[in-house]
Amino acid sequence: MYVLDKGGKKAVKRSISLGRKNPLYFEVLDGLQPGEQVITSSYENFGDKEVLSF
């Protein structure tokens, strides 16, 4: 999962744990804090980058 920094200028790759899911929602069990924003689009074009800069 890529998590955006507070300024929205970069995203850092981070491991998370998911629980239940359905077509609209995922239950996050570990790895995110309330209010953090993530990238939900396909990661195919990101390769193996650990940090994305915008």
C-alpha distance matrix in Angstrom:
0.0 3.8 6.3 9.8 12.8 15.8 17.7 15.1 16.1 13.0 9.3 8.1 5.6 5.4 6.2 6.8 9.9 10.8 14.5 16.5 15.4 17.6 17.5 16.8 14.9 12.4 13.6 11.1 13.2 11.7 9.3 9.6 13.0 15.0 14.8 11.5 10.2 6.9 7.1 8.1 10.2 10.4 8.8 12.3 13.8 11.5 12.8 11.9 11.6 10.1 11.0 11.7 14.9 16.4
3.8 0.0 3.8 6.6 9.6 12.9 14.3 11.6 12.4 9.2 5.5 5.2 4.3 6.0 8.6 9.8 13.2 14.2 17.9 19.7 18.5 20.3 19.8 18.6 17.0 15.1 16.2 13.7 16.0 14.1 11.0 10.5 13.1 15.0 14.1 10.4 8.7 5.6 5.6 8.2 10.0 10.8 8.8 12.5 12.9 10.1 12.3 11.6 10.0 8.4 8.1 8.3 11.3 12.7
6.3 3.8 0.0 3.8 6.6 9.5 11.5 9.4 10.9 8.4 5.1 5.4 6.4 6.9 9.8 10.2 13.7 14.8 18.2 20.1 19.2 21.1 20.8 19.1 17.0 15.3 15.9 13.1 15.3 13.2 9.9 8.3 10.2 11.9 10.7 7.0 5.9 4.4 6.6 9.7 12.1 13.8 12.4 16.1 16.2 13.5 15.8 14.9 12.9 10.6 9.4 9.6 11.7 12.8
9.8 6.6 3.8 0.0 3.8 6.5 7.9 5.6 7.5 5.9 4.1 6.6 9.1 10.3 13.5 14.0 17.4 18.3 21.5 23.1 21.9 23.5 22.8 20.7 19.0 17.9 18.7 16.2 18.5 16.5 13.2 11.0 11.8 12.8 10.6 7.2 5.6 5.8 7.4 11.0 13.1 15.2 14.0 17.6 17.0 14.4 17.2 16.7 14.1 12.1 9.7 9.0 9.7 10.2
12.8 9.6 6.6 3.8 0.0 3.8 5.5 5.3 6.7 5.9 5.9 7.6 10.9 11.9 15.3 16.0 19.5 20.8 24.0 25.9 25.0 26.8 26.3 24.0 22.1 20.9 21.2 18.3 20.2 17.8 14.3 12.1 12.1 13.3 11.1 8.1 8.0 9.2 11.2 14.8 16.8 18.9 17.4 20.8 19.9 17.0 19.7 18.7 15.7 13.3 10.5 10.4 10.2 10.9
15.8 12.9 9.5 6.5 3.8 0.0 3.8 5.5 8.0 8.8 9.5 11.4 14.5 15.1 18.3 18.4 21.6 22.7 25.5 27.2 26.3 27.9 27.5 24.8 22.9 22.0 22.2 19.6 21.5 19.3 16.2 13.4 12.3 12.6 9.9 8.1 8.6 11.1 13.4 16.8 19.0 21.5 20.5 23.9 23.0 20.4 23.3 22.5 19.4 17.1 14.2 13.8 12.9 12.8
17.7 14.3 11.5 7.9 5.5 3.8 0.0 3.8 5.4 7.8 9.9 12.5 16.0 17.3 20.7 21.3 24.6 25.6 28.5 30.0 28.8 30.1 29.2 26.6 25.1 24.6 25.1 22.7 24.8 22.7 19.5 16.8 16.0 16.2 13.1 11.4 10.8 12.9 14.3 17.8 19.3 21.8 20.8 24.0 22.5 20.1 23.1 22.8 19.4 17.6 14.2 13.0 11.2 10.4
15.1 11.6 9.4 5.6 5.3 5.5 3.8 0.0 3.8 5.7 7.5 10.8 13.9 15.7 19.1 19.6 22.9 23.6 26.6 27.9 26.4 27.5 26.3 23.8 22.7 22.3 23.3 21.1 23.6 21.7 18.5 16.0 15.9 16.1 13.0 10.7 8.9 10.2 10.9 14.4 15.7 18.2 17.3 20.5 19.0 16.9 20.1 20.2 17.0 15.7 12.3 10.5 9.1 7.8
16.1 12.4 10.9 7.5 6.7 8.0 5.4 3.8 0.0 3.8 7.2 10.4 13.8 16.2 19.9 21.1 24.6 25.6 28.9 30.4 28.8 30.0 28.7 26.6 25.5 24.9 26.0 23.6 25.9 23.7 20.3 18.3 18.5 19.2 16.4 13.7 12.1 12.5 12.5 16.2 16.8 18.7 17.3 20.0 18.0 15.6 18.7 18.8 15.3 14.2 10.5 8.5 6.0 5.1
13.0 9.2 8.4 5.9 5.9 8.8 7.8 5.7 3.8 0.0 3.8 6.7 10.1 12.8 16.5 18.1 21.7 23.0 26.5 28.2 26.8 28.3 27.3 25.4 24.2 23.0 24.1 21.5 23.6 21.2 17.6 16.2 17.1 18.4 16.1 12.8 11.3 10.8 10.8 14.5 15.2 16.6 14.6 17.4 15.7 12.8 15.6 15.3 11.8 10.5 6.8 5.3 4.3 5.7
9.3 5.5 5.1 4.1 5.9 9.5 9.9 7.5 7.2 3.8 0.0 3.8 6.7 9.3 12.9 14.4 18.1 19.4 22.9 24.7 23.5 25.1 24.3 22.7 21.2 19.7 20.8 18.1 20.2 17.9 14.4 13.2 14.7 16.4 14.6 10.9 9.3 8.0 8.1 11.8 12.9 14.1 12.0 15.2 14.2 11.1 13.8 13.1 10.1 8.4 5.7 5.1 6.6 8.3
8.1 5.2 5.4 6.6 7.6 11.4 12.5 10.8 10.4 6.7 3.8 0.0 3.8 6.3 10.1 12.3 16.0 18.0 21.6 24.0 23.2 25.3 24.9 23.6 21.7 19.7 20.2 17.2 18.7 15.9 12.2 12.0 14.0 16.4 15.5 11.7 11.0 9.4 10.0 13.2 14.6 15.1 12.5 15.5 15.0 11.5 13.2 11.6 8.8 5.9 4.5 6.5 9.0 11.5
5.6 4.3 6.4 9.1 10.9 14.5 16.0 13.9 13.8 10.1 6.7 3.8 0.0 3.8 7.0 9.7 13.4 15.4 19.2 21.6 20.9 23.2 23.0 22.3 20.3 17.8 18.5 15.5 16.8 14.2 10.9 11.6 14.4 17.1 16.7 12.9 12.1 9.6 9.9 12.3 13.6 13.5 10.6 13.6 13.9 10.4 11.4 9.4 7.8 5.1 6.2 8.3 11.6 14.2
5.4 6.0 6.9 10.3 11.9 15.1 17.3 15.7 16.2 12.8 9.3 6.3 3.8 0.0 3.8 6.4 10.2 12.7 16.4 19.2 19.1 21.8 22.3 21.5 19.0 16.1 16.0 12.7 13.5 10.7 7.3 8.8 11.9 15.0 15.4 11.9 12.0 10.0 11.3 13.1 15.2 15.3 12.9 16.0 17.0 13.8 14.4 12.2 11.2 8.3 9.7 11.9 15.0 17.4
6.2 8.6 9.8 13.5 15.3 18.3 20.7 19.1 19.9 16.5 12.9 10.1 7.0 3.8 0.0 3.8 7.0 9.9 13.5 16.6 17.0 20.0 21.0 20.6 17.9 14.5 14.2 11.0 11.2 8.6 6.3 9.0 12.6 15.6 16.8 13.7 14.1 11.8 13.1 14.0 16.2 15.9 13.9 16.7 18.4 15.6 15.7 13.5 13.6 11.0 13.1 15.3 18.6 20.8
6.8 9.8 10.2 14.0 16.0 18.4 21.3 19.6 21.1 18.1 14.4 12.3 9.7 6.4 3.8 0.0 3.8 6.6 10.1 13.2 13.8 17.1 18.4 17.9 14.8 11.3 10.5 7.2 7.5 5.5 4.3 6.9 10.6 13.3 14.9 12.4 13.0 11.1 12.9 13.2 16.1 16.3 15.1 18.2 20.2 17.8 18.3 16.6 16.7 14.3 15.8 17.5 20.6 22.3
9.9 13.2 13.7 17.4 19.5 21.6 24.6 22.9 24.6 21.7 18.1 16.0 13.4 10.2 7.0 3.8 0.0 3.8 6.8 10.3 11.7 15.3 17.3 17.1 13.9 10.1 8.6 6.0 5.3 5.0 6.5 9.0 12.3 14.5 16.7 14.9 15.6 13.8 15.5 15.1 17.9 18.1 17.3 20.2 22.7 20.6 21.0 19.4 19.9 17.8 19.5 21.1 24.3 25.8
10.8 14.2 14.8 18.3 20.8 22.7 25.6 23.6 25.6 23.0 19.4 18.0 15.4 12.7 9.9 6.6 3.8 0.0 3.8 6.7 7.9 11.5 13.8 13.7 10.5 6.7 5.6 4.6 5.4 7.3 9.1 10.4 13.4 14.7 16.7 15.4 15.6 13.8 15.2 13.9 16.8 17.2 17.2 20.0 22.8 21.3 21.9 20.9 21.7 20.0 21.4 22.4 25.5 26.6
14.5 17.9 18.2 21.5 24.0 25.5 28.5 26.6 28.9 26.5 22.9 21.6 19.2 16.4 13.5 10.1 6.8 3.8 0.0 3.8 6.6 10.3 13.4 13.6 10.3 7.0 5.0 6.1 6.0 9.2 12.0 13.0 15.4 16.1 18.4 17.8 18.2 16.8 18.3 16.6 19.4 20.0 20.5 23.1 26.0 24.8 25.4 24.5 25.4 23.7 25.2 26.1 29.1 30.0
16.5 19.7 20.1 23.1 25.9 27.2 30.0 27.9 30.4 28.2 24.7 24.0 21.6 19.2 16.6 13.2 10.3 6.7 3.8 0.0 3.8 7.1 10.7 11.1 8.4 6.1 5.2 8.2 9.2 12.6 15.1 15.5 17.6 17.6 19.6 19.3 19.3 17.9 19.1 16.8 19.5 20.2 21.4 23.8 26.9 26.1 27.0 26.6 27.5 26.2 27.4 27.8 30.7 31.3
15.4 18.5 19.2 21.9 25.0 26.3 28.8 26.4 28.8 26.8 23.5 23.2 20.9 19.1 17.0 13.8 11.7 7.9 6.6 3.8 0.0 3.8 6.9 7.7 5.6 4.3 6.0 9.1 11.3 14.3 16.1 16.0 18.2 17.9 19.2 18.7 18.0 16.4 17.0 14.2 16.6 17.4 19.1 21.4 24.5 24.1 25.3 25.4 26.2 25.3 26.3 26.3 29.1 29.3
17.6 20.3 21.1 23.5 26.8 27.9 30.1 27.5 30.0 28.3 25.1 25.3 23.2 21.8 20.0 17.1 15.3 11.5 10.3 7.1 3.8 0.0 3.8 5.5 5.4 6.6 9.1 12.4 14.9 17.8 19.4 18.8 20.9 20.1 20.9 20.6 19.4 17.8 17.9 14.6 16.5 17.5 19.8 21.9 24.9 25.1 26.4 27.1 28.0 27.4 28.2 27.7 30.3 30.1
17.5 19.8 20.8 22.8 26.3 27.5 29.2 26.3 28.7 27.3 24.3 24.9 23.0 22.3 21.0 18.4 17.3 13.8 13.4 10.7 6.9 3.8 0.0 3.8 6.1 8.3 11.6 14.5 17.5 20.0 20.9 20.0 22.1 21.2 21.3 20.8 18.9 17.1 16.5 13.0 14.2 15.4 18.2 20.1 22.9 23.5 25.1 26.3 27.1 27.0 27.5 26.5 28.9 28.4
16.8 18.6 19.1 20.7 24.0 24.8 26.6 23.8 26.6 25.4 22.7 23.6 22.3 21.5 20.6 17.9 17.1 13.7 13.6 11.1 7.7 5.5 3.8 0.0 3.8 7.2 10.4 13.2 16.5 18.9 19.6 18.1 19.7 18.3 18.1 18.1 16.3 15.1 15.0 11.7 13.7 15.7 18.4 20.8 23.2 23.5 25.6 26.6 26.9 26.5 26.5 25.4 27.5 26.7
14.9 17.0 17.0 19.0 22.1 22.9 25.1 22.7 25.5 24.2 21.2 21.7 20.3 19.0 17.9 14.8 13.9 10.5 10.3 8.4 5.6 5.4 6.1 3.8 0.0 3.8 6.7 9.5 12.8 15.3 16.3 14.9 16.4 15.2 15.6 15.6 14.4 13.4 14.1 11.4 14.2 16.1 18.3 21.1 23.5 23.2 25.1 25.6 25.8 24.8 25.0 24.4 26.6 26.2
12.4 15.1 15.3 17.9 20.9 22.0 24.6 22.3 24.9 23.0 19.7 19.7 17.8 16.1 14.5 11.3 10.1 6.7 7.0 6.1 4.3 6.6 8.3 7.2 3.8 0.0 3.8 6.2 9.4 11.8 13.0 12.3 14.4 14.0 15.0 14.5 13.7 12.4 13.5 11.2 14.2 15.7 17.1 20.0 22.6 21.9 23.4 23.4 23.7 22.5 23.1 23.0 25.6 25.7
13.6 16.2 15.9 18.7 21.2 22.2 25.1 23.3 26.0 24.1 20.8 20.2 18.5 16.0 14.2 10.5 8.6 5.6 5.0 5.2 6.0 9.1 11.6 10.4 6.7 3.8 0.0 3.8 6.3 9.3 11.4 10.9 12.7 12.4 14.3 14.2 14.5 13.7 15.6 14.0 17.3 18.7 19.7 22.7 25.3 24.1 25.4 24.9 25.1 23.4 24.1 24.5 27.0 27.4
11.1 13.7 13.1 16.2 18.3 19.6 22.7 21.1 23.6 21.5 18.1 17.2 15.5 12.7 11.0 7.2 6.0 4.6 6.1 8.2 9.1 12.4 14.5 13.2 9.5 6.2 3.8 0.0 3.8 5.8 7.6 7.3 9.6 10.3 12.5 11.8 12.6 11.8 14.2 13.4 16.9 18.3 18.5 21.8 24.0 22.3 23.6 22.6 22.6 20.5 21.2 22.0 24.6 25.4
13.2 16.0 15.3 18.5 20.2 21.5 24.8 23.6 25.9 23.6 20.2 18.7 16.8 13.5 11.2 7.5 5.3 5.4 6.0 9.2 11.3 14.9 17.5 16.5 12.8 9.4 6.3 3.8 0.0 3.8 7.2 8.2 10.2 11.6 14.5 13.9 15.4 14.8 17.4 16.9 20.3 21.3 21.1 24.3 26.6 24.6 25.4 24.0 24.1 21.7 22.7 24.1 26.7 27.9
11.7 14.1 13.2 16.5 17.8 19.3 22.7 21.7 23.7 21.2 17.9 15.9 14.2 10.7 8.6 5.5 5.0 7.3 9.2 12.6 14.3 17.8 20.0 18.9 15.3 11.8 9.3 5.8 3.8 0.0 3.8 6.0 8.4 10.9 13.7 12.5 14.4 13.8 16.5 16.8 20.2 21.0 20.2 23.5 25.5 23.0 23.8 21.9 21.7 18.9 20.0 21.8 24.4 25.9
9.3 11.0 9.9 13.2 14.3 16.2 19.5 18.5 20.3 17.6 14.4 12.2 10.9 7.3 6.3 4.3 6.5 9.1 12.0 15.1 16.1 19.4 20.9 19.6 16.3 13.0 11.4 7.6 7.2 3.8 0.0 3.8 7.0 10.2 12.3 10.2 12.0 11.4 14.2 15.2 18.4 19.3 18.1 21.4 23.0 20.2 21.2 19.2 18.5 15.6 16.4 18.3 20.8 22.5
9.6 10.5 8.3 11.0 12.1 13.4 16.8 16.0 18.3 16.2 13.2 12.0 11.6 8.8 9.0 6.9 9.0 10.4 13.0 15.5 16.0 18.8 20.0 18.1 14.9 12.3 10.9 7.3 8.2 6.0 3.8 0.0 3.8 6.7 8.5 6.6 8.9 9.2 12.5 13.8 17.3 18.9 18.1 21.8 23.0 20.5 22.0 20.5 19.3 16.5 16.5 17.7 19.8 21.0
13.0 13.1 10.2 11.8 12.1 12.3 16.0 15.9 18.5 17.1 14.7 14.0 14.4 11.9 12.6 10.6 12.3 13.4 15.4 17.6 18.2 20.9 22.1 19.7 16.4 14.4 12.7 9.6 10.2 8.4 7.0 3.8 0.0 3.8 6.3 5.8 9.2 10.9 14.6 16.1 19.7 21.8 21.2 24.9 25.9 23.3 25.1 23.6 22.1 19.1 18.5 19.6 21.1 21.9
15.0 15.0 11.9 12.8 13.3 12.6 16.2 16.1 19.2 18.4 16.4 16.4 17.1 15.0 15.6 13.3 14.5 14.7 16.1 17.6 17.9 20.1 21.2 18.3 15.2 14.0 12.4 10.3 11.6 10.9 10.2 6.7 3.8 0.0 3.8 5.7 8.9 11.3 15.1 16.3 20.0 22.5 22.5 26.3 27.2 25.0 27.2 26.1 24.5 21.8 20.9 21.3 22.5 22.7
14.8 14.1 10.7 10.6 11.1 9.9 13.1 13.0 16.4 16.1 14.6 15.5 16.7 15.4 16.8 14.9 16.7 16.7 18.4 19.6 19.2 20.9 21.3 18.1 15.6 15.0 14.3 12.5 14.5 13.7 12.3 8.5 6.3 3.8 0.0 3.8 6.4 9.7 13.3 14.9 18.3 21.3 21.4 25.2 25.7 23.6 26.2 25.5 23.6 21.1 19.6 19.5 20.2 20.0
11.5 10.4 7.0 7.2 8.1 8.1 11.4 10.7 13.7 12.8 10.9 11.7 12.9 11.9 13.7 12.4 14.9 15.4 17.8 19.3 18.7 20.6 20.8 18.1 15.6 14.5 14.2 11.8 13.9 12.5 10.2 6.6 5.8 5.7 3.8 0.0 3.8 6.7 10.4 12.5 15.9 18.5 18.2 22.0 22.4 20.1 22.6 21.8 19.8 17.3 15.9 15.9 16.9 17.0
10.2 8.7 5.9 5.6 8.0 8.6 10.8 8.9 12.1 11.3 9.3 11.0 12.1 12.0 14.1 13.0 15.6 15.6 18.2 19.3 18.0 19.4 18.9 16.3 14.4 13.7 14.5 12.6 15.4 14.4 12.0 8.9 9.2 8.9 6.4 3.8 0.0 3.8 7.1 9.3 12.5 15.4 15.4 19.1 19.4 17.5 20.3 20.1 18.2 16.3 14.6 13.9 14.9 14.6
6.9 5.6 4.4 5.8 9.2 11.1 12.9 10.2 12.5 10.8 8.0 9.4 9.6 10.0 11.8 11.1 13.8 13.8 16.8 17.9 16.4 17.8 17.1 15.1 13.4 12.4 13.7 11.8 14.8 13.8 11.4 9.2 10.9 11.3 9.7 6.7 3.8 0.0 3.8 6.2 9.3 11.8 11.7 15.5 16.1 14.2 16.9 16.9 15.3 13.9 12.7 11.9 13.8 13.8
7.1 5.6 6.6 7.4 11.2 13.4 14.3 10.9 12.5 10.8 8.1 10.0 9.9 11.3 13.1 12.9 15.5 15.2 18.3 19.1 17.0 17.9 16.5 15.0 14.1 13.5 15.6 14.2 17.4 16.5 14.2 12.5 14.6 15.1 13.3 10.4 7.1 3.8 0.0 3.8 5.9 8.4 8.6 12.2 12.7 11.3 14.4 15.1 13.8 13.2 12.1 10.6 12.6 12.3
8.1 8.2 9.7 11.0 14.8 16.8 17.8 14.4 16.2 14.5 11.8 13.2 12.3 13.1 14.0 13.2 15.1 13.9 16.6 16.8 14.2 14.6 13.0 11.7 11.4 11.2 14.0 13.4 16.9 16.8 15.2 13.8 16.1 16.3 14.9 12.5 9.3 6.2 3.8 0.0 3.8 6.7 8.3 11.6 13.0 12.5 15.3 16.3 15.9 15.7 15.3 13.7 16.0 15.6
10.2 10.0 12.1 13.1 16.8 19.0 19.3 15.7 16.8 15.2 12.9 14.6 13.6 15.2 16.2 16.1 17.9 16.8 19.4 19.5 16.6 16.5 14.2 13.7 14.2 14.2 17.3 16.9 20.3 20.2 18.4 17.3 19.7 20.0 18.3 15.9 12.5 9.3 5.9 3.8 0.0 3.8 6.4 9.0 10.1 10.6 13.5 15.4 15.2 16.0 15.5 13.4 15.6 15.0
10.4 10.8 13.8 15.2 18.9 21.5 21.8 18.2 18.7 16.6 14.1 15.1 13.5 15.3 15.9 16.3 18.1 17.2 20.0 20.2 17.4 17.5 15.4 15.7 16.1 15.7 18.7 18.3 21.3 21.0 19.3 18.9 21.8 22.5 21.3 18.5 15.4 11.8 8.4 6.7 3.8 0.0 3.8 5.5 7.6 8.6 10.8 13.1 13.7 15.1 15.4 13.6 16.3 16.3
8.8 8.8 12.4 14.0 17.4 20.5 20.8 17.3 17.3 14.6 12.0 12.5 10.6 12.9 13.9 15.1 17.3 17.2 20.5 21.4 19.1 19.8 18.2 18.4 18.3 17.1 19.7 18.5 21.1 20.2 18.1 18.1 21.2 22.5 21.4 18.2 15.4 11.7 8.6 8.3 6.4 3.8 0.0 3.8 5.6 5.4 7.3 9.3 9.9 11.5 12.2 10.9 14.1 14.8
12.3 12.5 16.1 17.6 20.8 23.9 24.0 20.5 20.0 17.4 15.2 15.5 13.6 16.0 16.7 18.2 20.2 20.0 23.1 23.8 21.4 21.9 20.1 20.8 21.1 20.0 22.7 21.8 24.3 23.5 21.4 21.8 24.9 26.3 25.2 22.0 19.1 15.5 12.2 11.6 9.0 5.5 3.8 0.0 3.8 5.6 6.3 9.3 10.9 13.4 14.4 13.1 16.0 16.8
13.8 12.9 16.2 17.0 19.9 23.0 22.5 19.0 18.0 15.7 14.2 15.0 13.9 17.0 18.4 20.2 22.7 22.8 26.0 26.9 24.5 24.9 22.9 23.2 23.5 22.6 25.3 24.0 26.6 25.5 23.0 23.0 25.9 27.2 25.7 22.4 19.4 16.1 12.7 13.0 10.1 7.6 5.6 3.8 0.0 3.8 5.7 9.2 9.7 12.8 13.0 11.1 13.5 14.1
11.5 10.1 13.5 14.4 17.0 20.4 20.1 16.9 15.6 12.8 11.1 11.5 10.4 13.8 15.6 17.8 20.6 21.3 24.8 26.1 24.1 25.1 23.5 23.5 23.2 21.9 24.1 22.3 24.6 23.0 20.2 20.5 23.3 25.0 23.6 20.1 17.5 14.2 11.3 12.5 10.6 8.6 5.4 5.6 3.8 0.0 3.8 6.3 6.1 8.9 9.3 7.9 10.9 12.4
12.8 12.3 15.8 17.2 19.7 23.3 23.1 20.1 18.7 15.6 13.8 13.2 11.4 14.4 15.7 18.3 21.0 21.9 25.4 27.0 25.3 26.4 25.1 25.6 25.1 23.4 25.4 23.6 25.4 23.8 21.2 22.0 25.1 27.2 26.2 22.6 20.3 16.9 14.4 15.3 13.5 10.8 7.3 6.3 5.7 3.8 0.0 3.8 5.7 9.0 10.7 10.5 13.6 15.7
11.9 11.6 14.9 16.7 18.7 22.5 22.8 20.2 18.8 15.3 13.1 11.6 9.4 12.2 13.5 16.6 19.4 20.9 24.5 26.6 25.4 27.1 26.3 26.6 25.6 23.4 24.9 22.6 24.0 21.9 19.2 20.5 23.6 26.1 25.5 21.8 20.1 16.9 15.1 16.3 15.4 13.1 9.3 9.3 9.2 6.3 3.8 0.0 3.8 6.4 9.2 10.3 13.8 16.5
11.6 10.0 12.9 14.1 15.7 19.4 19.4 17.0 15.3 11.8 10.1 8.8 7.8 11.2 13.6 16.7 19.9 21.7 25.4 27.5 26.2 28.0 27.1 26.9 25.8 23.7 25.1 22.6 24.1 21.7 18.5 19.3 22.1 24.5 23.6 19.8 18.2 15.3 13.8 15.9 15.2 13.7 9.9 10.9 9.7 6.1 5.7 3.8 0.0 3.8 5.6 6.9 10.2 13.2
10.1 8.4 10.6 12.1 13.3 17.1 17.6 15.7 14.2 10.5 8.4 5.9 5.1 8.3 11.0 14.3 17.8 20.0 23.7 26.2 25.3 27.4 27.0 26.5 24.8 22.5 23.4 20.5 21.7 18.9 15.6 16.5 19.1 21.8 21.1 17.3 16.3 13.9 13.2 15.7 16.0 15.1 11.5 13.4 12.8 8.9 9.0 6.4 3.8 0.0 3.8 6.9 10.2 13.5
11.0 8.1 9.4 9.7 10.5 14.2 14.2 12.3 10.5 6.8 5.7 4.5 6.2 9.7 13.1 15.8 19.5 21.4 25.2 27.4 26.3 28.2 27.5 26.5 25.0 23.1 24.1 21.2 22.7 20.0 16.4 16.5 18.5 20.9 19.6 15.9 14.6 12.7 12.1 15.3 15.5 15.4 12.2 14.4 13.0 9.3 10.7 9.2 5.6 3.8 0.0 3.8 6.6 10.0
11.7 8.3 9.6 9.0 10.4 13.8 13.0 10.5 8.5 5.3 5.1 6.5 8.3 11.9 15.3 17.5 21.1 22.4 26.1 27.8 26.3 27.7 26.5 25.4 24.4 23.0 24.5 22.0 24.1 21.8 18.3 17.7 19.6 21.3 19.5 15.9 13.9 11.9 10.6 13.7 13.4 13.6 10.9 13.1 11.1 7.9 10.5 10.3 6.9 6.9 3.8 0.0 3.8 6.7
14.9 11.3 11.7 9.7 10.2 12.9 11.2 9.1 6.0 4.3 6.6 9.0 11.6 15.0 18.6 20.6 24.3 25.5 29.1 30.7 29.1 30.3 28.9 27.5 26.6 25.6 27.0 24.6 26.7 24.4 20.8 19.8 21.1 22.5 20.2 16.9 14.9 13.8 12.6 16.0 15.6 16.3 14.1 16.0 13.5 10.9 13.6 13.8 10.2 10.2 6.6 3.8 0.0 3.8
16.4 12.7 12.8 10.2 10.9 12.8 10.4 7.8 5.1 5.7 8.3 11.5 14.2 17.4 20.8 22.3 25.8 26.6 30.0 31.3 29.3 30.1 28.4 26.7 26.2 25.7 27.4 25.4 27.9 25.9 22.5 21.0 21.9 22.7 20.0 17.0 14.6 13.8 12.3 15.6 15.0 16.3 14.8 16.8 14.1 12.4 15.7 16.5 13.2 13.5 10.0 6.7 3.8 0.0
